[in-house]
Amino acid sequence: MVHSKIVNFSISNQVLSHHNILAEIDSAASKLEPLLPISAEQRQLLLLKFNWDIKSLKNSFQEYADMNSFLCENGISSEDIFIDEAECAICCAPGRLLGLECRHLACENCWNKYIRTKINAGQCLLGCMNFGCNMLFSNEMLGKFHCSSKLKISHRRLIKDSYINNKPNLAWCNKKCGVVVRRSNCNTVTCSCGSTFCFLCRSDAHHPATCRQIRDWGKQHLNTNYSDGMTVSWISLNTRECPRCFIPILKNGGCNHMTCTGCRYDYCWVCFGNWWTHYGGCKQKDIQVAQSRLNSRATSNISAQRLILYENHKKCLEREQQVLSSQNIFDQISSAVSKLEPILPITPEQRQLLLLKFNWDIESLKNSIQEYTDMNSFLLENGVCPDNTVSVLKKSECEVCCSELTVLGLRCRHMACLNCWSKYLAAKISDGQCILGCIWFECSMCITNDILERFLCSTDSQIAHQKLIKDSYINSDSSLAWCNRKCGMAVRRSYNDTVFCSCGSTFCFLCRSDAHYPATCRQLQLWGKKHMGSDQKTSSWIVLNTRECPRCFIPIQKSGGCDHLTCTECRYEYCWVCLQDWKTHFDGCQQFYISAAQSQFNSRANSYIFAQHLLRFEHHQQCLNQEQKVRYLYGYQKTVVECRRTLMNSYVFGYYLKEGLYTSFLEKYQLKLEIAVEELARYYNGHYQNNIDCDKTGLRAHCMLLQKALLAHCSKGAKYENLEGRDPVEIDLYDIFYGFCVIVALVLGFFQLIDVLNR
């Protein structure tokens, strides 16, 4: 993810998660319980039919003599399914037929196809298959028609969409993160994923520009980039936008009383005023003058300059706001799958399975295809069934539990009952395996997502499998990583190891811990070992009896054998004595010097130098813990938190520097920044009376400049890192030369000052 600058915001509007929306829907249905003593699913169906308008539903109910006639008129039937053995009236196939209370029966296959078509068309009210019948059935009844769990989830999503679209104060987040925002008193709303957008037009936040101004600007921008200029010109000249929803409308006759088909707004075609408050004639001339002025501004040099500035800011925002939500990850997975369509004319699920097997490496997969003479042999070799079918045998002995049940299997014909398949696959998913194979030992056939839905009974296992696919995709890309706060977002690194997530987390991309620059990952790990003093005996045992792998820093205990070690985690081969790469290890190891360095390291762990650094580190750590209890920070608080984090990590960095002029200058920078940060913290904690006796803007700018100077000094001194500890004696030649240059510069500056005063 591109390194982005963290933006802290304050959410003044209410944010609703998936469970909050379902709770509101259940609450709306429960309000009808005293009036309609029927099941909750039936009450929800009525609310869907009346567009979630409880008042309109109650008024309609009062027009009927009894409740049964009201329910029948609105298509609410009992929740029982009628079953018969006969010929299907649709496909003419004999067998088991299903139907509602209206007794319009059809086979299970026809019902499934009909329901799938209706849901794919976006219909949340599902009725009887017979034309003219008004009987409806609920989401819970889909299971009685043996519909897949995927269809039930899609139908639940349509119910949520219907509820939100009929509430004028609710809207989905425009970044499609699955969260709903309730507007309070402002049209600019903020989602918990970090997206800030306009509630009226659902585009990114554009205050102080109005929605109309943004759309006019977009049209002008389209004119400058659109390849078919005649089409854009025709739209601009022959249509006008609705004043409320801005949809382009073409008027081809009739009076000037217009009704928008999108938002049902009544307005005047000439002056765009509300028709019901429209009196007197329209000033067409003034409208034309305003239109000509708008067109002249759109083609002026000022507009061109503003367009360039707009594009620059837009590119910067796109660079900084590349945090991937769950939907973004699935979109990237779908894009990777679609890239293989020209060379692999198979189903998307099969292509996704192949990408999983090749660790999402498209080039490697393409090279492997070229080694085979035909497509089927390539697919079978990689465990993908070409026809992607499931074999079903009615009443046979399961090869696993030996029960007489309906058994299923892949093309390999290794059959098992549905219960055994479900338990086997659930166990594999719980073990973290995203590539699921046949139940038979050593069979290479694999299971695609669409077949998995038939074999798995649990929806939770299907969701867990989708999570494993996302994990596999993220882990295969070295530039992607999950947010360390487990908020469900992924971050793509660009040029910096410190990355920012939209949830507010700032962390190191390499070690996934909280941001620790200027301290390196290795320095932070060594510091953590010295700092974990809660269990002194355990800490001492680990330090004395283990050594860390030089590559992945995992503690390793050697219980015998030679000095040739292989790390079980990263497979790195090294020498136990000197920790060097075994391939370049020729001479004997100087164990005496290693032991001396180890004893010197242990003695420094309790030294005065470490105690001083630890004291300042813990002070800033405690302050950070208190200040970060507030989730969304304002400008001054944000500056204090960032400066404290920099100071805290600079003490770790400074401890592992060689003693010299760099460390002395570092300590001076730290002292100056500490004083400035404490002053700024006193300001926003209210220690200044009325905040008059504090130059808050200058103090904040001073802190930011000192922080920048400290980080710049640390980046220069990083080459003097000494992970074995501080050396109080050694000062290299560069330090001496650097100090000499500083002294010469001070002397020259002093003489120049005297010369100016004499003049």
RARA-V382660 format. One line per field, one symbol per residue. burial: # if it has 16 or more other ideal C-beta (glycine too) atoms within 10 Angstrom, else .. A space follows every 50 residues. Layout:
BEGIN
burial: ???
END
This chain:
BEGIN
burial: ####.#..#...#.##....#..##...#..#...#.#...######### .#....#..##........##..####.#........#.#......#### ##.####..###.##..##....#.#####....#####.##..#.###. ##.###.###.###.....######.#######....############. #..#.#....#..####.###..........#...#....######..#. .......#.#....#.##..##.....#...................#.. ..#...#............#######.##..##...#..#...#.#.### ########.#....#..#.........###.####..#.........#.# ....#.######.#####.#######.##....#.#####....#####. ##..##....##.###.###.###.....#####..#######...#.## #########.#..########.#####..##...........#...#### ..#..#........#.#....#.##..#......#............... ...#.....#..##.##..#..##..#.....#..############### #############.##..##..##.##.###.##.........#.#..## .##..##..##.##..#..#....##....#...#...#........... .........
END
